[in-house]
Amino acid sequence: MPEVILSVQNIRKLLAAGNGDCALLYLCRAAALSDVVTGFTEARLECAASLLRQLGLDDSRNPRFQQMESPPEYSEEDIRRQMELPRSGFRKLVGEVQRCLGRTLSTEDLKILLSMEEYLGLPGEVINVLVHYCAERSRSRGSGKMPVMRNIEKVAHSWADNQIDTLEKAAAYMQSETKRSVRRSEIRTLLGLTDRRLSPSEERYIRSWTEMGFSDDAVLLAYDKTCENTGGLTWKYMNSILERWNTQGLYTADQIKALDRKPASAGKKGGYQRHDDPPSPAMLDAVKQMLEEEEYPRREE
C-alpha cells in the first residue's frame, strides 16, 4: 500500500469543513484509490467532491461554461422570448428573485439572470437559493441594502466553477460557509471589533486567520504581542506573527509557548543574559580569560 502524507494545513482545512464525507474522499484520492467510496450515494459523493474544490484540495474545474470564450450577448428579444415560453421556468425564476430582492429587475438584470442559467448552466432552483444566500449575507453584514445583480453574478461564477449545481451541494456549501462565518465573528469579538464595519483588507486578514485554524488563546497571544510591540492592533504585524506560527504548525498558545522560541541573544550586540539561561560560549570565554589574568598577572613594564 502506498503511504499517504497529509500536510497539517490540509488536515486543518478538512477539520474546519466539518464534513466526514469530504475527509474520507480526500483520503481515498490521496491514496490513489477509487473515487467511489463504498456506501456513498451519487449525491453524497458529489457534495463531498464539491467541498474539496471549495477548500482548494481539488484542481478540477467545470468545463461546461468554459467551452465558450465569453458569455453570449443577450438582447431584449431573447429575454421576451424566454418570458413568453409556455410554463416558462425563467419567468418563475424572475418572480422569485424579484420577491427576494424587493425590487423589479431591470433589463440588464434579466440578461445577467439568463446568463447564469444558460451560460453558467446553473438550474433555476439553485440560482434562487444563491440569490437568497447573497441577500442574507448582505443583511448579516449590516449594509442595509440588497445586493446588486453584478455582485450576485460573481458568486454565481464561483458556484459554477466549483460545480455547486444541485440543491444538495448548495446546502453543503452554505453549511460550511456558516461555520466559517461564525468563526470570523468570534475572532472579531476577541479583538474587540464588534462596534464597526471592517474594511475589505481587514475582512481578508480575518478570513485568512479563520482558514488557518488558530485557537482563541493563540489569536489573543498574537494580538497581545502585536499591541506590546506596536502600541495597538497593527494588522500587517499581527498577520506576520500568525503566518509564522502557521508555517511552523503551531495553532494553540501551549504549542506556541513551547516551540516558538527565538535564538538566545546573549553574546550579540545589545543582547543580555537572563538569570536562568545557561552560560553562553561568549560568557564562558570571558570567565576563562578573567581567571587566567588573575592567575598570571601581567608584569609592569
PASEBA-1860 file (N, C-alpha, C; in nm, 3 decimals):
! residues 301
1> MPEVILSV> 0.084/-0.120/0.000/0.000/0.000/0.000/0.088/0.125/0.000 ~ 0.052/0.224/-0.083/0.130/0.347/-0.085/0.107/0.429/0.041 ~ 0.211/0.500/0.084/0.198/0.586/0.201/0.124/0.714/0.163 ~ 0.044/0.763/0.256/-0.030/0.887/0.236/0.025/0.991/0.332 ~ 0.078/1.100/0.279/0.135/1.207/0.360/0.042/1.328/0.353 ~ -0.008/1.370/0.467/-0.100/1.483/0.473/-0.033/1.600/0.543 ~ -0.042/1.716/0.483/0.013/1.834/0.548/-0.079/1.880/0.660 ~ -0.022/1.945/0.761/-0.101/1.996/0.873/-0.205/2.096/0.823
9> QNIRKLLA> -0.166/2.178/0.725/-0.258/2.279/0.673/-0.380/2.216/0.610 ~ -0.359/2.110/0.531/-0.473/2.043/0.467/-0.561/1.971/0.568 ~ -0.497/1.914/0.671/-0.575/1.849/0.776/-0.666/1.950/0.846 ~ -0.611/2.068/0.873/-0.690/2.170/0.943/-0.803/2.220/0.854 ~ -0.780/2.227/0.723/-0.888/2.265/0.630/-1.002/2.164/0.636 ~ -0.966/2.036/0.636/-1.067/1.932/0.641/-1.143/1.935/0.773 ~ -1.073/1.959/0.883/-1.139/1.967/1.013/-1.232/2.087/1.020 ~ -1.188/2.199/0.962/-1.271/2.320/0.964/-1.398/2.300/0.882
17> AGNGDCAL> -1.390/2.220/0.776/-1.509/2.195/0.693/-1.613/2.116/0.770 ~ -1.569/2.031/0.864/-1.664/1.957/0.947/-1.749/1.858/0.870 ~ -1.692/1.797/0.765/-1.769/1.705/0.681/-1.690/1.575/0.665 ~ -1.740/1.467/0.724/-1.670/1.340/0.720/-1.659/1.283/0.580 ~ -1.764/1.300/0.499/-1.758/1.250/0.361/-1.645/1.317/0.283 ~ -1.631/1.447/0.304/-1.526/1.523/0.236/-1.387/1.471/0.274 ~ -1.365/1.449/0.404/-1.235/1.399/0.451/-1.208/1.259/0.398 ~ -1.311/1.173/0.398/-1.292/1.037/0.350/-1.259/1.034/0.201
25> LYLCRAAA> -1.327/1.116/0.123/-1.299/1.121/-0.021/-1.158/1.172/-0.046 ~ -1.115/1.272/0.033/-0.979/1.325/0.018/-0.875/1.216/0.045 ~ -0.898/1.136/0.150/-0.804/1.028/0.183/-0.800/0.923/0.071 ~ -0.916/0.891/0.015/-0.920/0.793/-0.094/-0.841/0.843/-0.215 ~ -0.857/0.970/-0.247/-0.785/1.025/-0.362/-0.636/1.035/-0.332 ~ -0.601/1.072/-0.210/-0.459/1.083/-0.175/-0.389/0.948/-0.183 ~ -0.464/0.841/-0.155/-0.408/0.706/-0.159/-0.420/0.644/-0.297 ~ -0.466/0.723/-0.395/-0.482/0.674/-0.533/-0.580/0.558/-0.539
33> LSDVVTGF> -0.681/0.562/-0.453/-0.786/0.461/-0.457/-0.900/0.511/-0.543 ~ -1.001/0.431/-0.560/-1.114/0.470/-0.643/-1.189/0.586/-0.577 ~ -1.241/0.676/-0.661/-1.320/0.788/-0.609/-1.454/0.740/-0.553 ~ -1.497/0.622/-0.592/-1.627/0.572/-0.549/-1.612/0.510/-0.411 ~ -1.660/0.580/-0.310/-1.649/0.534/-0.173/-1.763/0.437/-0.144 ~ -1.730/0.324/-0.085/-1.830/0.222/-0.056/-1.943/0.279/0.030 ~ -2.065/0.258/-0.015/-2.182/0.303/0.062/-2.226/0.444/0.031 ~ -2.151/0.518/-0.051/-2.188/0.654/-0.086/-2.293/0.654/-0.197
41> TEARLECA> -2.393/0.735/-0.183/-2.483/0.761/-0.294/-2.416/0.862/-0.387 ~ -2.469/0.876/-0.506/-2.411/0.971/-0.601/-2.419/1.113/-0.548 ~ -2.531/1.144/-0.479/-2.548/1.279/-0.425/-2.444/1.309/-0.317 ~ -2.418/1.211/-0.228/-2.317/1.231/-0.122/-2.179/1.249/-0.183 ~ -2.151/1.172/-0.285/-2.020/1.181/-0.350/-2.001/1.317/-0.417 ~ -2.105/1.366/-0.481/-2.097/1.497/-0.547/-2.077/1.608/-0.446 ~ -2.147/1.600/-0.332/-2.134/1.703/-0.229/-1.992/1.704/-0.171 ~ -1.938/1.585/-0.146/-1.803/1.576/-0.091/-1.700/1.632/-0.189
49> ASLLRQLG> -1.715/1.599/-0.318/-1.623/1.650/-0.419/-1.633/1.801/-0.431 ~ -1.755/1.853/-0.418/-1.774/1.998/-0.426/-1.705/2.070/-0.311 ~ -1.714/2.013/-0.191/-1.648/2.073/-0.075/-1.496/2.071/-0.091 ~ -1.442/1.965/-0.149/-1.298/1.959/-0.173/-1.254/2.072/-0.264 ~ -1.333/2.101/-0.366/-1.297/2.211/-0.456/-1.303/2.345/-0.383 ~ -1.403/2.361/-0.296/-1.414/2.487/-0.221/-1.295/2.506/-0.126 ~ -1.242/2.397/-0.074/-1.128/2.404/0.018/-0.995/2.417/-0.054 ~ -0.998/2.413/-0.187/-0.874/2.422/-0.263/-0.796/2.293/-0.264
57> LDDSRNPR> -0.865/2.180/-0.242/-0.799/2.050/-0.238/-0.832/1.966/-0.361 ~ -0.886/2.028/-0.461/-0.918/1.959/-0.587/-0.906/2.061/-0.698 ~ -0.822/2.034/-0.797/-0.797/2.129/-0.904/-0.892/2.114/-1.022 ~ -0.986/2.019/-1.014/-1.076/2.001/-1.128/-1.167/2.121/-1.142 ~ -1.209/2.148/-1.263/-1.295/2.263/-1.292/-1.411/2.219/-1.380 ~ -1.518/2.293/-1.375/-1.635/2.263/-1.454/-1.616/2.314/-1.596 ~ -1.604/2.226/-1.696/-1.579/2.271/-1.831/-1.703/2.318/-1.903 ~ -1.821/2.305/-1.840/-1.945/2.331/-1.910/-1.953/2.474/-1.963
65> FQQMESPP> -1.921/2.572/-1.879/-1.934/2.710/-1.924/-1.804/2.764/-1.980 ~ -1.695/2.681/-1.975/-1.567/2.726/-2.029/-1.553/2.690/-2.177 ~ -1.654/2.618/-2.232/-1.648/2.586/-2.373/-1.664/2.711/-2.459 ~ -1.734/2.812/-2.405/-1.747/2.940/-2.475/-1.638/3.034/-2.425 ~ -1.584/3.114/-2.514/-1.479/3.208/-2.473/-1.536/3.319/-2.387 ~ -1.659/3.360/-2.410/-1.722/3.467/-2.334/-1.873/3.445/-2.334 ~ -1.944/3.504/-2.237/-2.090/3.488/-2.234/-2.154/3.546/-2.360 ~ -2.264/3.489/-2.404/-2.332/3.544/-2.521/-2.395/3.680/-2.490
73> EYSEEDIR> -2.412/3.759/-2.594/-2.477/3.889/-2.579/-2.627/3.871/-2.595 ~ -2.699/3.878/-2.484/-2.845/3.861/-2.489/-2.912/3.993/-2.526 ~ -3.018/3.983/-2.599/-3.095/4.101/-2.640/-3.227/4.105/-2.563 ~ -3.298/4.217/-2.577/-3.429/4.227/-2.514/-3.525/4.125/-2.573 ~ -3.506/4.093/-2.701/-3.590/3.993/-2.765/-3.566/3.854/-2.704 ~ -3.441/3.825/-2.671/-3.410/3.697/-2.605/-3.482/3.687/-2.471 ~ -3.482/3.796/-2.397/-3.550/3.798/-2.266/-3.700/3.778/-2.285 ~ -3.757/3.852/-2.381/-3.902/3.843/-2.405/-3.942/3.701/-2.445
81> RQMELPRS> -3.860/3.639/-2.530/-3.890/3.504/-2.576/-3.889/3.405/-2.459 ~ -3.791/3.419/-2.371/-3.784/3.330/-2.255/-3.903/3.350/-2.161 ~ -3.944/3.474/-2.145/-4.054/3.504/-2.054/-4.187/3.454/-2.108 ~ -4.201/3.445/-2.240/-4.328/3.408/-2.301/-4.340/3.259/-2.331 ~ -4.236/3.182/-2.303/-4.244/3.038/-2.326/-4.353/2.977/-2.237 ~ -4.428/2.881/-2.290/-4.530/2.813/-2.207/-4.464/2.748/-2.085 ~ -4.526/2.768/-1.972/-4.474/2.712/-1.846/-4.326/2.751/-1.828 ~ -4.296/2.878/-1.853/-4.157/2.926/-1.850/-4.097/2.916/-1.711
89> GFRKLVGE> -3.990/2.837/-1.698/-3.919/2.831/-1.572/-3.844/2.960/-1.545 ~ -3.802/3.028/-1.653/-3.731/3.155/-1.635/-3.823/3.261/-1.579 ~ -3.948/3.265/-1.629/-4.043/3.363/-1.577/-4.068/3.341/-1.428 ~ -4.079/3.216/-1.389/-4.098/3.185/-1.247/-3.976/3.227/-1.166 ~ -3.856/3.202/-1.220/-3.733/3.241/-1.150/-3.726/3.392/-1.132 ~ -3.762/3.466/-1.235/-3.761/3.613/-1.227/-3.850/3.660/-1.113 ~ -3.971/3.602/-1.103/-4.062/3.642/-0.996/-4.005/3.614/-0.858 ~ -3.941/3.498/-0.840/-3.884/3.462/-0.710/-3.767/3.553/-0.673
97> VQRCLGRT> -3.683/3.586/-0.771/-3.569/3.674/-0.744/-3.617/3.814/-0.709 ~ -3.717/3.863/-0.780/-3.770/3.998/-0.751/-3.830/4.003/-0.611 ~ -3.900/3.898/-0.569/-3.956/3.896/-0.434/-3.845/3.893/-0.329 ~ -3.740/3.821/-0.357/-3.629/3.813/-0.261/-3.558/3.948/-0.247 ~ -3.531/4.013/-0.359/-3.456/4.139/-0.358/-3.545/4.260/-0.330 ~ -3.676/4.242/-0.339/-3.768/4.352/-0.310/-3.768/4.462/-0.414 ~ -3.742/4.428/-0.538/-3.742/4.527/-0.646/-3.766/4.459/-0.780 ~ -3.805/4.540/-0.878/-3.824/4.490/-1.014/-3.689/4.487/-1.085
105> LSTEDLKI> -3.660/4.377/-1.148/-3.532/4.364/-1.218/-3.533/4.444/-1.347 ~ -3.423/4.512/-1.373/-3.407/4.587/-1.498/-3.377/4.491/-1.612 ~ -3.375/4.544/-1.734/-3.342/4.461/-1.850/-3.201/4.403/-1.837 ~ -3.106/4.484/-1.790/-2.970/4.435/-1.771/-2.964/4.327/-1.664 ~ -3.045/4.344/-1.558/-3.052/4.242/-1.454/-3.103/4.110/-1.511 ~ -3.204/4.119/-1.597/-3.263/3.999/-1.656/-3.161/3.928/-1.747 ~ -3.080/4.006/-1.816/-2.976/3.947/-1.902/-2.875/3.869/-1.817 ~ -2.838/3.927/-1.703/-2.744/3.859/-1.612/-2.807/3.730/-1.561
113> LLSMEEYL> -2.933/3.737/-1.524/-3.002/3.620/-1.471/-3.010/3.508/-1.575 ~ -3.040/3.546/-1.700/-3.047/3.447/-1.808/-2.909/3.387/-1.835 ~ -2.804/3.469/-1.824/-2.669/3.419/-1.843/-2.631/3.318/-1.735 ~ -2.674/3.342/-1.612/-2.646/3.249/-1.503/-2.709/3.113/-1.530 ~ -2.826/3.115/-1.593/-2.896/2.990/-1.620/-2.844/2.920/-1.745 ~ -2.825/2.994/-1.853/-2.788/2.932/-1.981/-2.637/2.919/-1.998 ~ -2.561/3.023/-1.966/-2.416/3.020/-1.988/-2.344/2.943/-1.878 ~ -2.378/2.973/-1.750/-2.314/2.903/-1.639/-2.376/2.766/-1.617
121> GLPGEVIN> -2.497/2.748/-1.665/-2.560/2.616/-1.653/-2.615/2.586/-1.516 ~ -2.643/2.687/-1.435/-2.699/2.663/-1.302/-2.850/2.646/-1.312 ~ -2.906/2.543/-1.251/-3.052/2.525/-1.252/-3.123/2.640/-1.183 ~ -3.248/2.663/-1.221/-3.324/2.773/-1.162/-3.336/2.766/-1.012 ~ -3.358/2.644/-0.957/-3.374/2.633/-0.812/-3.244/2.663/-0.738 ~ -3.130/2.632/-0.802/-3.001/2.664/-0.741/-2.976/2.815/-0.746 ~ -3.012/2.879/-0.858/-2.998/3.025/-0.868/-3.083/3.093/-0.762 ~ -3.203/3.043/-0.740/-3.291/3.100/-0.639/-3.229/3.091/-0.501
129> VLVHYCAE> -3.170/2.975/-0.468/-3.102/2.958/-0.339/-2.982/3.053/-0.331 ~ -2.909/3.065/-0.441/-2.791/3.153/-0.444/-2.829/3.298/-0.417 ~ -2.936/3.344/-0.478/-2.980/3.483/-0.457/-3.020/3.504/-0.311 ~ -3.093/3.410/-0.253/-3.130/3.421/-0.111/-3.006/3.419/-0.022 ~ -2.907/3.339/-0.059/-2.781/3.334/0.016/-2.711/3.470/0.012 ~ -2.704/3.531/-0.106/-2.639/3.662/-0.119/-2.715/3.769/-0.042 ~ -2.848/3.762/-0.044/-2.930/3.860/0.028/-2.909/3.846/0.179 ~ -2.906/3.723/0.228/-2.887/3.701/0.371/-2.748/3.744/0.414
137> RSRSRGSG> -2.649/3.718/0.330/-2.512/3.760/0.362/-2.503/3.911/0.369 ~ -2.572/3.980/0.281/-2.572/4.126/0.283/-2.638/4.179/0.410 ~ -2.749/4.116/0.451/-2.816/4.158/0.575/-2.728/4.134/0.697 ~ -2.658/4.021/0.700/-2.575/3.988/0.816/-2.458/4.084/0.831 ~ -2.416/4.145/0.720/-2.305/4.241/0.725/-2.352/4.381/0.761 ~ -2.482/4.399/0.778/-2.536/4.526/0.821/-2.530/4.637/0.718 ~ -2.525/4.599/0.589/-2.516/4.703/0.486/-2.648/4.776/0.467 ~ -2.761/4.711/0.498/-2.890/4.775/0.483/-2.941/4.778/0.340
145> KMPVMRNI> -2.867/4.721/0.247/-2.907/4.719/0.107/-2.900/4.577/0.053 ~ -2.990/4.549/-0.042/-2.985/4.421/-0.110/-2.871/4.422/-0.213 ~ -2.811/4.308/-0.239/-2.701/4.303/-0.335/-2.749/4.332/-0.477 ~ -2.662/4.392/-0.556/-2.694/4.416/-0.696/-2.663/4.291/-0.776 ~ -2.722/4.281/-0.896/-2.708/4.159/-0.975/-2.563/4.133/-1.016 ~ -2.484/4.238/-1.038/-2.345/4.217/-1.076/-2.268/4.143/-0.966 ~ -2.297/4.177/-0.840/-2.231/4.107/-0.730/-2.282/3.964/-0.717 ~ -2.411/3.945/-0.739/-2.468/3.810/-0.736/-2.407/3.726/-0.847
153> EKVAHSWA> -2.383/3.788/-0.962/-2.322/3.717/-1.075/-2.183/3.664/-1.039 ~ -2.105/3.741/-0.963/-1.971/3.697/-0.923/-1.980/3.570/-0.838 ~ -2.076/3.567/-0.747/-2.095/3.448/-0.664/-2.139/3.331/-0.751 ~ -2.224/3.358/-0.849/-2.271/3.252/-0.940/-2.154/3.191/-1.017 ~ -2.060/3.274/-1.061/-1.942/3.222/-1.131/-1.861/3.131/-1.038 ~ -1.850/3.171/-0.911/-1.776/3.089/-0.815/-1.846/2.955/-0.794 ~ -1.979/2.957/-0.781/-2.053/2.833/-0.764/-2.039/2.743/-0.886 ~ -2.050/2.801/-1.005/-2.037/2.721/-1.127/-1.897/2.663/-1.139
161> DNQIDTLE> -1.797/2.742/-1.104/-1.659/2.697/-1.111/-1.633/2.579/-1.017 ~ -1.703/2.580/-0.903/-1.688/2.472/-0.805/-1.796/2.366/-0.818 ~ -1.870/2.372/-0.928/-1.974/2.274/-0.957/-2.079/2.262/-0.847 ~ -2.115/2.375/-0.789/-2.225/2.377/-0.692/-2.352/2.397/-0.774 ~ -2.403/2.290/-0.830/-2.512/2.299/-0.925/-2.631/2.211/-0.890 ~ -2.639/2.168/-0.764/-2.756/2.097/-0.714/-2.793/2.155/-0.579 ~ -2.917/2.129/-0.536/-2.961/2.180/-0.406/-2.880/2.118/-0.293 ~ -2.840/1.991/-0.309/-2.762/1.925/-0.205/-2.625/1.990/-0.190
169> KAAAYMQS> -2.562/2.019/-0.303/-2.430/2.083/-0.298/-2.440/2.225/-0.242 ~ -2.546/2.295/-0.279/-2.565/2.431/-0.228/-2.583/2.429/-0.077 ~ -2.660/2.331/-0.026/-2.682/2.321/0.118/-2.551/2.290/0.190 ~ -2.470/2.199/0.133/-2.342/2.164/0.195/-2.249/2.284/0.198 ~ -2.247/2.361/0.089/-2.161/2.480/0.083/-2.204/2.582/0.188 ~ -2.333/2.610/0.195/-2.380/2.712/0.288/-2.358/2.670/0.433 ~ -2.369/2.541/0.462/-2.341/2.493/0.597/-2.195/2.516/0.634 ~ -2.107/2.485/0.538/-1.964/2.505/0.562/-1.931/2.653/0.577
177> ETKRSVRR> -1.991/2.735/0.492/-1.966/2.879/0.497/-2.021/2.940/0.625 ~ -2.132/2.887/0.675/-2.188/2.936/0.802/-2.091/2.913/0.917 ~ -2.028/2.795/0.919/-1.929/2.766/1.024/-1.813/2.864/1.017 ~ -1.765/2.891/0.895/-1.654/2.985/0.881/-1.696/3.126/0.921 ~ -1.820/3.162/0.888/-1.869/3.296/0.923/-1.879/3.312/1.075 ~ -1.926/3.207/1.143/-1.934/3.212/1.290/-1.795/3.229/1.350 ~ -1.698/3.158/1.294/-1.561/3.168/1.346/-1.505/3.307/1.323 ~ -1.533/3.366/1.208/-1.485/3.503/1.182/-1.545/3.601/1.282
185> SEIRTLLG> -1.672/3.581/1.315/-1.737/3.668/1.415/-1.672/3.651/1.552 ~ -1.635/3.528/1.585/-1.569/3.502/1.714/-1.434/3.574/1.721 ~ -1.360/3.574/1.611/-1.230/3.642/1.610/-1.250/3.793/1.622 ~ -1.351/3.846/1.556/-1.381/3.989/1.570/-1.410/4.024/1.716 ~ -1.485/3.939/1.783/-1.517/3.963/1.924/-1.391/3.958/2.009 ~ -1.302/3.863/1.982/-1.176/3.853/2.057/-1.095/3.981/2.044 ~ -1.098/4.042/1.925/-1.019/4.163/1.901/-1.095/4.290/1.936 ~ -1.218/4.276/1.986/-1.297/4.394/2.025/-1.340/4.479/1.907
193> LTDRRLSP> -1.376/4.414/1.796/-1.410/4.487/1.674/-1.556/4.466/1.634 ~ -1.643/4.469/1.732/-1.785/4.444/1.705/-1.867/4.572/1.688 ~ -1.802/4.687/1.706/-1.877/4.813/1.703/-1.866/4.888/1.571 ~ -1.805/4.828/1.470/-1.792/4.894/1.341/-1.776/4.792/1.230 ~ -1.798/4.837/1.108/-1.776/4.750/0.993/-1.626/4.742/0.962 ~ -1.582/4.626/0.919/-1.442/4.609/0.883/-1.419/4.654/0.739 ~ -1.299/4.700/0.714/-1.260/4.735/0.577/-1.237/4.606/0.499 ~ -1.234/4.612/0.366/-1.208/4.490/0.287/-1.078/4.421/0.323
201> SEERYIRS> -0.972/4.498/0.348/-0.844/4.436/0.383/-0.852/4.370/0.520 ~ -0.922/4.431/0.615/-0.939/4.371/0.747/-1.019/4.240/0.737 ~ -1.122/4.242/0.652/-1.201/4.121/0.628/-1.112/4.009/0.573 ~ -1.022/4.044/0.482/-0.934/3.942/0.423/-0.840/3.884/0.527 ~ -0.787/3.969/0.616/-0.698/3.918/0.721/-0.772/3.817/0.810 ~ -0.891/3.855/0.858/-0.966/3.766/0.948/-1.008/3.639/0.877 ~ -1.045/3.650/0.749/-1.081/3.531/0.673/-0.960/3.437/0.663 ~ -0.842/3.494/0.641/-0.721/3.414/0.630/-0.690/3.344/0.763
209> WTEMGFSD> -0.703/3.416/0.874/-0.675/3.357/1.005/-0.775/3.247/1.038 ~ -0.900/3.265/0.993/-1.001/3.162/1.014/-0.963/3.035/0.942 ~ -0.919/3.049/0.816/-0.881/2.931/0.737/-0.759/2.861/0.798 ~ -0.670/2.937/0.862/-0.552/2.875/0.924/-0.590/2.787/1.042 ~ -0.695/2.823/1.115/-0.744/2.735/1.221/-0.685/2.757/1.358 ~ -0.654/2.882/1.395/-0.596/2.909/1.527/-0.702/2.902/1.636 ~ -0.660/2.862/1.756/-0.748/2.863/1.872/-0.762/3.007/1.924 ~ -0.859/3.026/2.012/-0.881/3.160/2.069/-0.757/3.211/2.140
217> DAVLLAYD> -0.695/3.125/2.222/-0.580/3.171/2.301/-0.461/3.205/2.211 ~ -0.449/3.139/2.095/-0.340/3.171/2.003/-0.363/3.308/1.939 ~ -0.488/3.336/1.901/-0.521/3.466/1.843/-0.495/3.577/1.944 ~ -0.536/3.554/2.069/-0.515/3.655/2.174/-0.366/3.675/2.202 ~ -0.288/3.568/2.194/-0.144/3.580/2.217/-0.080/3.664/2.107 ~ -0.120/3.640/1.982/-0.067/3.720/1.872/-0.109/3.866/1.885 ~ -0.233/3.888/1.928/-0.283/4.024/1.949/-0.204/4.094/2.060 ~ -0.177/4.023/2.169/-0.101/4.081/2.280/0.040/4.117/2.237
225> KTCENTGG> 0.105/4.028/2.162/0.240/4.058/2.113/0.240/4.178/2.019 ~ 0.135/4.188/1.937/0.125/4.300/1.844/0.109/4.431/1.918 ~ 0.020/4.433/2.017/-0.002/4.556/2.094/0.123/4.595/2.173 ~ 0.192/4.495/2.226/0.312/4.521/2.306/0.423/4.582/2.221 ~ 0.435/4.538/2.096/0.546/4.582/2.012/0.512/4.700/1.922 ~ 0.384/4.723/1.898/0.346/4.833/1.807/0.255/4.936/1.871 ~ 0.207/4.907/1.992/0.121/5.004/2.060/-0.025/4.992/2.027 ~ -0.065/4.892/1.950/-0.205/4.874/1.914/-0.219/4.763/1.812
233> LTWKYMNS> -0.340/4.750/1.757/-0.365/4.646/1.657/-0.312/4.692/1.522 ~ -0.197/4.640/1.484/-0.139/4.663/1.352/-0.159/4.536/1.272 ~ -0.249/4.542/1.175/-0.294/4.422/1.106/-0.179/4.347/1.038 ~ -0.095/4.420/0.968/0.013/4.355/0.894/0.110/4.287/0.990 ~ 0.138/4.350/1.103/0.230/4.294/1.202/0.171/4.167/1.263 ~ 0.043/4.173/1.302/-0.021/4.057/1.362/-0.030/3.943/1.260 ~ -0.055/3.977/1.135/-0.062/3.874/1.032/0.072/3.804/1.013 ~ 0.181/3.880/1.024/0.314/3.819/1.009/0.340/3.719/1.122
241> ILERWNTQ> 0.293/3.751/1.243/0.308/3.658/1.356/0.231/3.529/1.330 ~ 0.105/3.544/1.290/0.021/3.426/1.270/0.067/3.344/1.150 ~ 0.117/3.409/1.047/0.169/3.335/0.932/0.293/3.254/0.971 ~ 0.378/3.310/1.061/0.495/3.235/1.106/0.453/3.112/1.185 ~ 0.355/3.130/1.274/0.308/3.016/1.352/0.241/2.913/1.262 ~ 0.168/2.958/1.162/0.103/2.866/1.069/0.208/2.784/0.993 ~ 0.317/2.848/0.952/0.426/2.778/0.883/0.490/2.673/0.973 ~ 0.498/2.704/1.103/0.558/2.611/1.198/0.459/2.505/1.247
249> GLYTADQI> 0.332/2.517/1.206/0.231/2.421/1.251/0.190/2.439/1.395 ~ 0.193/2.564/1.444/0.157/2.594/1.583/0.023/2.667/1.584 ~ -0.077/2.609/1.653/-0.211/2.665/1.644/-0.277/2.689/1.780 ~ -0.210/2.655/1.888/-0.261/2.684/2.022/-0.153/2.758/2.101 ~ -0.194/2.827/2.206/-0.098/2.903/2.286/0.004/2.811/2.352 ~ -0.039/2.693/2.396/0.054/2.599/2.459/0.162/2.555/2.359 ~ 0.122/2.523/2.235/0.220/2.485/2.134/0.317/2.599/2.106 ~ 0.263/2.719/2.096/0.345/2.835/2.062/0.446/2.864/2.172
257> KALDRKPA> 0.402/2.863/2.298/0.491/2.892/2.409/0.600/2.786/2.424 ~ 0.568/2.663/2.384/0.665/2.554/2.399/0.765/2.549/2.285 ~ 0.723/2.586/2.165/0.806/2.562/2.047/0.849/2.687/1.972 ~ 0.780/2.797/1.989/0.817/2.918/1.915/0.919/2.998/1.996 ~ 1.043/2.955/1.996/1.149/3.019/2.074/1.249/3.083/1.980 ~ 1.281/3.207/2.005/1.381/3.276/1.924/1.520/3.242/1.975 ~ 1.623/3.249/1.890/1.761/3.221/1.934/1.803/3.314/2.046 ~ 1.883/3.261/2.139/1.931/3.343/2.251/2.012/3.459/2.198
265> SAGKKGGY> 1.993/3.575/2.258/2.060/3.696/2.210/2.189/3.724/2.285 ~ 2.222/3.642/2.387/2.343/3.668/2.464/2.465/3.658/2.375 ~ 2.562/3.744/2.396/2.683/3.744/2.316/2.673/3.833/2.194 ~ 2.552/3.880/2.163/2.534/3.969/2.049/2.523/4.112/2.099 ~ 2.547/4.202/2.008/2.539/4.343/2.043/2.399/4.377/2.089 ~ 2.389/4.437/2.205/2.259/4.477/2.256/2.186/4.364/2.326 ~ 2.244/4.242/2.332/2.177/4.129/2.394/2.199/4.127/2.544 ~ 2.133/4.032/2.611/2.150/4.020/2.755/2.131/3.874/2.793
273> QRHDDPPS> 2.186/3.839/2.908/2.178/3.703/2.958/2.080/3.700/3.074 ~ 1.976/3.617/3.059/1.880/3.605/3.168/1.938/3.517/3.278 ~ 1.885/3.535/3.401/1.944/3.466/3.516/1.928/3.314/3.506 ~ 1.824/3.268/3.436/1.801/3.124/3.430/1.851/3.062/3.300 ~ 1.920/3.141/3.216/1.976/3.088/3.091/2.108/3.018/3.118 ~ 2.141/2.912/3.046/2.275/2.852/3.061/2.381/2.947/3.009 ~ 2.506/2.940/3.061/2.611/3.031/3.014/2.634/3.016/2.864 ~ 2.645/3.129/2.797/2.670/3.127/2.654/2.819/3.105/2.630
281> PAMLDAVK> 2.858/3.061/2.509/3.000/3.045/2.478/3.080/3.172/2.501 ~ 3.021/3.287/2.467/3.091/3.413/2.486/3.118/3.440/2.634 ~ 3.018/3.407/2.718/3.036/3.430/2.861/3.142/3.335/2.919 ~ 3.141/3.209/2.875/3.241/3.113/2.922/3.382/3.157/2.884 ~ 3.400/3.209/2.765/3.531/3.259/2.721/3.575/3.377/2.806 ~ 3.479/3.465/2.839/3.513/3.582/2.919/3.556/3.543/3.060 ~ 3.485/3.446/3.119/3.520/3.399/3.254/3.657/3.333/3.253 ~ 3.682/3.251/3.151/3.812/3.183/3.140/3.925/3.283/3.130
289> QMLEEEEY> 3.907/3.387/3.049/4.011/3.489/3.032/4.035/3.564/3.161 ~ 3.927/3.592/3.234/3.939/3.664/3.361/4.018/3.581/3.462 ~ 3.991/3.452/3.469/4.062/3.366/3.563/4.210/3.355/3.528 ~ 4.240/3.346/3.399/4.379/3.338/3.356/4.455/3.464/3.391 ~ 4.392/3.580/3.377/4.458/3.706/3.407/4.482/3.719/3.558 ~ 4.391/3.663/3.640/4.411/3.669/3.784/4.522/3.574/3.829 ~ 4.535/3.459/3.757/4.638/3.363/3.796/4.776/3.404/3.747 ~ 4.782/3.465/3.632/4.910/3.507/3.574/4.904/3.657/3.543
297> PRREE> 4.915/3.742/3.648/4.904/3.886/3.625/5.016/3.936/3.536 ~ 4.987/4.034/3.453/5.087/4.093/3.364/5.191/4.169/3.447 ~ 5.319/4.160/3.402/5.426/4.234/3.468/5.423/4.381/3.423 ~ 5.459/4.466/3.517/5.467/4.607/3.484/5.593/4.632/3.400 ~ 5.577/4.706/3.293/5.691/4.741/3.206/5.776/4.845/3.277
END
